[in-house]
Amino acid sequence: TCVLASPAFAEYERDQPLFSAYTGADLKRALMFDYEKFAFPVSVVDSSKSFKPLEAIGDLYQHTYEIKNVSTLKVFENYVAAAKQAGFKPLFTCSLDACGGESEARYLGSLLAEAGDVYNFWSKPYYWVGEKESANGKIVSAWFIGGYDDNLRVQQVVVEGEPLETGLVKVNDAYASQGAAPAKVEALSAQEKAKDSD
């Protein structure tokens, strides 16, 4: 029997608290990491898979939603409207061919996807990233929306900035200040001494 260790992340079975899902969306998977670093693309991805990153640190939420029978444009415009309503300032956006060819658009979406790949959900792509200030620090949000046949998927990432919580590891000062116990060395028996001289 093989028992696998649980992963170092928390499966998250609800919407991110700031943004609800698009009406009728099916939540495929979501993850939440307490105080994590994430690099948001704030440029298109070039043919060598390079891009300009914006690093954010805080509570990281990654969501993948699937929606049927709606255009990537309509879903994109709804997310951008929600971000503007919440007071987010846009940092970068691209749409359709401006997001690159198949390889570049797919890689751009995969940078946000909690699975690490958007698979076939890259056509008619839209991407938006923005930020806003909050009492605990910056909140950075991004969406990649890509289609496949009559379905589309939304890759959503939100990082809520927060101060680092320390003091979660305790130190035993008494242990560090105690001297090392002297090593006990037992004398060799006459039989062992005789063996060594052979």
C-alpha positions in Angstrom: 0.0 0.0 0.0 1.3 3.4 -0.9 0.1 6.5 0.9 0.7 9.8 -0.8 1.4 12.9 1.3 -1.3 15.6 1.0 -0.3 18.6 -1.2 1.1 21.8 0.3 -1.9 23.8 -0.6 -5.5 24.1 0.4 -8.3 23.1 -2.0 -10.7 25.9 -2.0 -14.3 25.0 -2.9 -15.9 28.4 -3.1 -15.5 31.7 -5.0 -12.8 34.2 -4.0 -14.4 36.6 -1.5 -14.0 39.7 -3.6 -15.2 38.4 -6.9 -18.1 36.1 -7.5 -18.2 33.6 -10.3 -19.8 34.6 -13.7 -23.5 33.6 -13.6 -23.8 30.0 -14.5 -20.1 29.2 -14.3 -18.9 25.8 -13.1 -16.0 25.9 -10.7 -13.6 23.3 -12.0 -10.9 23.8 -9.3 -9.6 26.4 -6.9 -6.6 26.7 -4.6 -5.8 29.0 -1.8 -2.2 29.6 -0.4 -1.6 31.6 2.8 1.1 34.2 2.1 2.5 33.2 -1.3 4.4 35.0 -4.1 3.0 35.2 -7.6 4.3 36.7 -10.8 1.6 38.3 -12.9 2.4 38.8 -16.6 2.1 42.6 -17.4 3.1 42.1 -21.1 2.4 39.7 -23.9 4.5 36.5 -23.9 7.1 36.4 -26.7 8.1 33.4 -28.7 10.8 32.5 -26.1 8.1 32.5 -23.4 9.5 35.6 -21.8 7.3 38.3 -20.3 7.4 41.3 -18.0 6.4 40.1 -14.5 4.7 42.0 -11.6 5.4 40.2 -8.3 2.8 40.2 -5.6 2.9 38.6 -2.2 -0.1 37.8 0.0 -3.0 35.4 0.2 -3.1 33.7 -3.2 -6.4 32.5 -4.8 -6.5 30.6 -8.1 -9.8 29.7 -9.7 -10.7 27.9 -12.9 -14.3 28.3 -14.1 -15.9 26.7 -17.2 -18.9 28.4 -18.9 -21.0 27.1 -21.8 -22.5 28.9 -24.7 -21.2 32.5 -24.1 -18.5 34.5 -25.9 -15.1 35.1 -24.4 -15.8 38.8 -25.1 -18.9 39.0 -23.0 -17.3 37.2 -20.0 -14.2 39.4 -20.3 -16.2 42.6 -20.3 -18.2 41.5 -17.3 -15.0 40.8 -15.3 -13.4 44.1 -16.3 -16.6 46.0 -15.3 -16.5 44.2 -11.9 -12.8 45.1 -11.4 -13.5 48.8 -12.3 -16.5 48.8 -9.9 -14.2 47.5 -7.1 -11.8 50.4 -7.8 -9.0 48.4 -9.6 -6.6 50.3 -11.8 -5.7 48.4 -15.1 -2.0 47.5 -15.5 -2.1 45.5 -18.7 -4.6 44.0 -21.1 -4.6 42.2 -24.4 -7.3 40.7 -26.6 -7.5 38.2 -29.5 -4.4 38.4 -31.8 -2.8 41.0 -29.6 -2.3 38.2 -27.0 -0.1 36.4 -29.5 -0.5 33.2 -31.6 -1.7 29.9 -30.2 1.6 29.1 -28.4 1.9 32.5 -26.8 -1.8 32.8 -25.8 -1.8 29.3 -24.4 1.3 30.0 -22.4 -0.1 33.3 -21.1 -3.2 31.6 -19.8 -1.2 28.7 -18.4 0.8 31.2 -16.2 -2.5 31.9 -14.4 -4.0 28.4 -14.5 -3.9 26.4 -11.2 -3.3 23.3 -13.3 -0.4 24.9 -15.1 -2.0 24.6 -18.5 -5.2 25.8 -20.2 -5.1 22.8 -22.6 -7.5 23.6 -25.5 -9.0 26.7 -23.8 -6.9 29.4 -25.5 -8.8 30.5 -28.6 -10.3 34.0 -28.8 -8.3 35.0 -25.7 -8.7 38.0 -23.5 -6.4 38.9 -20.6 -6.6 41.7 -18.0 -4.6 42.5 -14.8 -5.1 45.3 -12.4 -4.4 46.4 -8.8 -5.9 48.4 -6.0 -4.8 49.6 -2.6 -6.4 48.1 0.5 -5.9 48.5 4.3 -3.6 45.5 4.3 -1.7 46.3 1.1 -2.2 45.9 -2.6 -4.7 43.5 -4.2 -3.7 42.3 -7.6 -6.2 40.5 -9.8 -6.0 39.0 -13.3 -8.2 37.0 -15.6 -7.4 35.0 -18.7 -10.4 33.9 -20.7 -10.0 31.4 -23.6 -12.5 29.4 -25.6 -12.8 25.9 -27.0 -15.7 25.0 -29.2 -18.8 26.3 -27.5 -17.2 26.4 -24.0 -14.7 28.7 -22.4 -12.7 28.8 -19.3 -11.8 31.6 -17.0 -8.4 31.5 -15.2 -8.6 33.9 -12.3 -5.8 34.8 -9.9 -6.2 37.2 -7.0 -3.4 38.1 -4.5 -4.5 40.0 -1.4 -1.5 41.7 0.1 -1.0 41.3 3.8 1.8 41.7 6.4 3.9 38.6 7.0 2.7 36.9 10.2 5.8 35.8 12.2 6.1 34.1 15.6 4.7 30.8 14.3 8.0 28.9 15.0 9.0 28.7 18.7 12.6 28.7 19.9 13.8 26.9 23.0 16.5 29.3 24.3 17.3 27.0 27.2 18.3 24.2 24.8 20.6 26.4 22.8 22.5 27.7 26.0 23.1 24.4 27.7 26.6 22.9 27.3 27.2 19.8 25.4 27.2 16.7 27.6 30.6 15.0 27.9 30.9 11.9 25.8 31.3 8.7 27.8 34.2 6.6 26.6 34.5 3.1 27.9 37.9 1.6 28.4 38.9 -1.3 26.1 38.9 -4.8 27.7 42.0 -6.9 27.8 40.6 -9.1 25.1 39.9 -6.1 22.8 43.4 -4.7 23.4 44.9 -8.1 22.5 42.9 -8.1 19.3 44.1 -4.6 18.3 47.8 -5.7 18.6 47.4 -8.6 16.2 
